[in-house]
Amino acid sequence: MHHCAYFDYWGKGTEVTVMSETTSPTLFPLVKCEPDGDKVTVGCLAHHNYPKSLTFQWTNACGADLTSDQYPSILNNNKYTGVSLLKVPKSDWNLRHSFECSVTHAGGSRSVTLGKKASCSMIRNITMTLKPTSPKDIFINNQAKFECRINGPDQNTINEMKFTWQINGADVTKNSSETTDATGSKISTLTRDRSEWQTIDNVRCSAKGPKTHVSKDLHINKGDNEPKVTVHVLPEEDVKEGAEVTLLCLVSTREPQDFYIAWLEENGSNVSVYNDGIDFPSMKTDERYSVTSLYTTSLKKWNNFVKFTCKVWSPGGGTQRDVSKMVFRSTESFKLRVAMSCTDDAIDEDEYSSLWSTTSSFIFLFISSLIYSMVFSLVKMKRP
């Protein structure tokens, strides 16, 4: 007489297993209907496998390993069934972040994904821009306003991120405000008064979410040198050919320094209007550093003798230091007339001729490279 059983015991603690053909498991995703507080329990069911031994491993969308609970396999109809449970933050699950369950088995490895939408590349591909204060805010409102903007391919990831601000290492987040624009970008704005801004060396904006963190720093270059300012205008023949007049303001110092440049229009009616120009990055020429600002106005204003002032402010020093140059059209001729408003320092003509030449070359190269890039892109698009 023979005793044959698939699963039986001979004596205490002795397990007898009848050999069967190796079979890889079939995986089924599981989700608990109700969350446990701030957690949601998800599961991975490995069904109909042989032999018994298998290993579960959970990872998030970025491939990071997660800790889970694995329960003993159960025998049914000569095959085994095992289960692994993972608890994930409710916020992640509501945002449909993905979680992958992988099973390693002698019959072959299998995997199944729970959740959807926010891939790792989406989570990581967050861009941040930190915009420095506008000269217009400094001169008109006597305040410094900084804008920090984040955007990315996954709007849910953007929405869950929180901003923090630091000035010289100290947290100032409570003085900021948040908005979301029509494009889905999340924006945080920090406002400080002008006197406080003069004591600031570094501004940091950070944005953090459950799966990502980005930050940007803005360092303030302060200098003690009084800047030299000059204003230029296009030649008469160029002005007459168009409907606009372009003015250029050159600011020069002997060391790297931040400047905030605004253009003031005065029409003789006691109405002064500040406007921002197009500012170019600082560049080194010989032993000096120069910053350029371009301002375009209408030919009508120019012919009506509106006075234009290039107003320059630097955060360096313990007191407010404004330097400005003004330019207006002469009634007798079309010559440029320049007057200093707060300094009598003589400006070396050869030095500014060099700066003007360098700046003109920089602008020409910038525009040429932009046109080249546009043409190159169009050619690529038209190729079959």
Secondary structure in CASP SS format (residue, H / E / C, confidence):
PFRMAT SS
TARGET T0000
AUTHOR 0000-0000-0000
METHOD secondary structure of the structure
MODEL  1
M C 1.00
H C 1.00
H C 1.00
C C 1.00
A C 1.00
Y C 1.00
F E 1.00
D E 1.00
Y E 1.00
W C 1.00
G C 1.00
K C 1.00
G C 1.00
T C 1.00
E E 1.00
V E 1.00
T E 1.00
V C 1.00
M C 1.00
S C 1.00
E C 1.00
T C 1.00
T E 1.00
S C 1.00
P C 1.00
T E 1.00
L E 1.00
F E 1.00
P E 1.00
L E 1.00
V E 1.00
K C 1.00
C C 1.00
E C 1.00
P C 1.00
D E 1.00
G C 1.00
D C 1.00
K E 1.00
V E 1.00
T E 1.00
V E 1.00
G E 1.00
C E 1.00
L E 1.00
A E 1.00
H E 1.00
H E 1.00
N E 1.00
Y E 1.00
P C 1.00
K C 1.00
S C 1.00
L E 1.00
T E 1.00
F E 1.00
Q E 1.00
W E 1.00
T E 1.00
N E 1.00
A C 1.00
C C 1.00
G C 1.00
A C 1.00
D E 1.00
L E 1.00
T C 1.00
S C 1.00
D E 1.00
Q E 1.00
Y E 1.00
P E 1.00
S E 1.00
I E 1.00
L E 1.00
N E 1.00
N C 1.00
N C 1.00
K E 1.00
Y E 1.00
T E 1.00
G E 1.00
V E 1.00
S E 1.00
L E 1.00
L E 1.00
K E 1.00
V E 1.00
P E 1.00
K H 1.00
S H 1.00
D H 1.00
W H 1.00
N H 1.00
L C 1.00
R C 1.00
H E 1.00
S C 1.00
F E 1.00
E E 1.00
C E 1.00
S E 1.00
V E 1.00
T E 1.00
H E 1.00
A C 1.00
G C 1.00
G C 1.00
S C 1.00
R E 1.00
S E 1.00
V E 1.00
T E 1.00
L E 1.00
G C 1.00
K C 1.00
K C 1.00
A E 1.00
S C 1.00
C H 1.00
S H 1.00
M H 1.00
I H 1.00
R H 1.00
N C 1.00
I C 1.00
T E 1.00
M E 1.00
T E 1.00
L E 1.00
K E 1.00
P C 1.00
T C 1.00
S C 1.00
P H 1.00
K H 1.00
D H 1.00
I H 1.00
F H 1.00
I H 1.00
N H 1.00
N C 1.00
Q E 1.00
A E 1.00
K E 1.00
F E 1.00
E E 1.00
C E 1.00
R E 1.00
I E 1.00
N E 1.00
G C 1.00
P C 1.00
D C 1.00
Q H 1.00
N H 1.00
T H 1.00
I H 1.00
N H 1.00
E H 1.00
M C 1.00
K E 1.00
F E 1.00
T E 1.00
W E 1.00
Q E 1.00
I E 1.00
N C 1.00
G C 1.00
A E 1.00
D E 1.00
V C 1.00
T H 1.00
K H 1.00
N H 1.00
S E 1.00
S E 1.00
E E 1.00
T E 1.00
T E 1.00
D C 1.00
A C 1.00
T C 1.00
G C 1.00
S C 1.00
K E 1.00
I E 1.00
S E 1.00
T E 1.00
L E 1.00
T E 1.00
R E 1.00
D E 1.00
R H 1.00
S H 1.00
E H 1.00
W H 1.00
Q C 1.00
T C 1.00
I C 1.00
D C 1.00
N E 1.00
V E 1.00
R E 1.00
C E 1.00
S E 1.00
A E 1.00
K E 1.00
G C 1.00
P C 1.00
K C 1.00
T C 1.00
H E 1.00
V E 1.00
S E 1.00
K E 1.00
D E 1.00
L E 1.00
H E 1.00
I C 1.00
N C 1.00
K C 1.00
G C 1.00
D C 1.00
N C 1.00
E C 1.00
P C 1.00
K E 1.00
V E 1.00
T E 1.00
V E 1.00
H E 1.00
V E 1.00
L C 1.00
P C 1.00
E H 1.00
E H 1.00
D H 1.00
V H 1.00
K H 1.00
E H 1.00
G C 1.00
A C 1.00
E E 1.00
V E 1.00
T E 1.00
L E 1.00
L E 1.00
C E 1.00
L E 1.00
V E 1.00
S E 1.00
T E 1.00
R C 1.00
E C 1.00
P C 1.00
Q C 1.00
D C 1.00
F C 1.00
Y E 1.00
I E 1.00
A E 1.00
W E 1.00
L E 1.00
E E 1.00
E E 1.00
N C 1.00
G C 1.00
S C 1.00
N C 1.00
V C 1.00
S E 1.00
V E 1.00
Y E 1.00
N E 1.00
D E 1.00
G C 1.00
I E 1.00
D E 1.00
F E 1.00
P E 1.00
S E 1.00
M E 1.00
K E 1.00
T E 1.00
D C 1.00
E C 1.00
R E 1.00
Y E 1.00
S E 1.00
V E 1.00
T E 1.00
S E 1.00
L E 1.00
Y E 1.00
T E 1.00
T E 1.00
S E 1.00
L H 1.00
K H 1.00
K H 1.00
W H 1.00
N H 1.00
N C 1.00
F C 1.00
V C 1.00
K E 1.00
F E 1.00
T E 1.00
C E 1.00
K E 1.00
V E 1.00
W E 1.00
S C 1.00
P C 1.00
G C 1.00
G C 1.00
G C 1.00
T C 1.00
Q C 1.00
R C 1.00
D E 1.00
V E 1.00
S E 1.00
K E 1.00
M E 1.00
V E 1.00
F E 1.00
R E 1.00
S C 1.00
T C 1.00
E C 1.00
S C 1.00
F C 1.00
K C 1.00
L E 1.00
R E 1.00
V E 1.00
A E 1.00
M E 1.00
S C 1.00
C C 1.00
T C 1.00
D C 1.00
D C 1.00
A C 1.00
I C 1.00
D C 1.00
E H 1.00
D H 1.00
E H 1.00
Y H 1.00
S H 1.00
S H 1.00
L H 1.00
W H 1.00
S H 1.00
T H 1.00
T H 1.00
S H 1.00
S H 1.00
F H 1.00
I H 1.00
F H 1.00
L H 1.00
F H 1.00
I H 1.00
S H 1.00
S H 1.00
L H 1.00
I H 1.00
Y H 1.00
S H 1.00
M H 1.00
V H 1.00
F H 1.00
S H 1.00
L H 1.00
V H 1.00
K H 1.00
M H 1.00
K H 1.00
R C 1.00
P C 1.00
END
